[in-house]
Amino acid sequence: MSENTQEAALHTVGFDARFPNQNQTKHCWQSYVDYHKCINLKGEDFAPCKVFWKTYSSLCPVDWIEKWDEQREKGIFAGDVDHA
């Protein structure tokens, strides 16, 4: 188990007023998009980006993440991860 995976397993996502309901689908999606925007602008080593990574890793089903990663690689991802 990698260090990042272990951290995510022990991390509980805090409350985000933008997503007050129990259904966290939008929170998952937005965190995934925000993470990729952040690393595209600042690089993977920029610590604040890791907050988004921990959030989407905790909230999003693995199948979704794998699908979105594949779509990004093919250039067909629906979210705008290249612009701030």
Summary of the structure (lengths in Angstrom):
residues: 84
radius of gyration: 12.6
end to end distance: 32.4
largest distance: 33.1
contacts: 185
relative contact order: 0.17
helix: 60%
strand: 0%
